[in-house]
Amino acid sequence: MEKLRIDVDPALVAELQSQFPLLPKANGKEWLAGRAMDGLKNGRHHALYLLNELEQKRALKPEGFDLNQSLADLRERVAKLAGNQ
């Protein structure tokens, strides 16, 4: 999970600044990149939490655990959180 990237592409920062012109310019690109990186770190942390939750469920009842269904359920849950459904 630590391999999920959290670095922010400078082109993305420029795009965010152009799409959201009301963002404070005084804070600069470094500030915006830092906020984006914080969001990516939080996303990585939440993904790890969700996977650990699955592992705990499997450990409690390994004989009844369906990995494919659990991953499909997790995919649907994440899609709802992301607003992609």
N, C-alpha and C positions, 0 to 999 in steps of 0.2 A: 504494500500500500504506500510505502514511502516513495515509491517510484512515480506516483502521480505528480505531474509537474505543477509547480506553483509559481514559476517565473512568469513575468508578464511581458508580452511582446510590445515594444515601443509603438508599433503601428496600431495596436489595439488601443493604447492610451490616446493616441492622436484621434482615432475614430470616436472614442468616447467623448473627447473634448468637443469634437465637431457636432456630435449628435445631441449633446447636452450642454448648450452654450451658457446655461445659467450656473454651471458649476463654477465655484470661485477660481478665477485665474491666478489669484495671488498665491494659492497653495501650490501651484505648479504641477508639472508632470510627475515628479517624484512622489508627491502626495497622492495623486490619483493612482499611480502604479502600486503604491503601498496599500491603498484601500482595496484594489483589485486582488492583490496578493493575499490580503487578509481573508477575503471571500473565498479564494481558492483553498487556503489552509482550512477554513471552516468546512468547506465541501469535502475535503479529503478526510477530515476528522469524522464528519457525519457518515461518510461511506464506510469507514473502518468500524464505526459503531454498529451500523446496520449489518455488516458482515459478521461481527462478533455476536450479534444477536442471533443470527442464523446458526452459528456454530454452537451456541448454548442450547438452542432448540434441538439440534442434532444430537448433542451429548446427552440430553435428558431422555430422548426416545429414539435411539438410532435405528431400531427395527421398523419404525413407522415413518421415518424421515424420507421425504421425496425431494432430492436435491433439485431436479429439474423444475418441479412445481414451485418449490421455495424460491428459486431464482426468478422464475416467471412472475411470482407474486411481488418479489422485491423490485423487479423492473417496473411493474405497474405502479407500485408505491412511489418510486423515485420519479416516474413520469408525472404523477399527480403533483408531487412537490415542486417539480420544475414547471408545471403548467403546460405540459406538452400533450395533454390528453383532452 
